[in-house]
Amino acid sequence: MAKKAINRLKVVLVEQGRTNKWLAEKLDKNTATVSRWCTNEMQPSLETLVEIANVLNVDVKDLLVSTKG
């Protein structure tokens, strides 16, 4: 069964020319954890998502896949 894409973290990182490792360092998180977020194997908590949005200087909504068609 394919994983459902919930977050757009990988897309936003690519758009900004940033890496998983860079984000992991900024958030003081393990690179494997950030990698799992980027592949949608795991999702960050809401608090962490807000922290990610602040680090990337984007709206939290930009990090999520829209549920509207």
Secondary structure, DSSP 8 states (H G I E B T S, - for coil): ------B-HHHHHHHHT--HHHHHHHHT--HHHHHHHHTTSS---HHHHHHHHHHHTS-GGGGB--S--
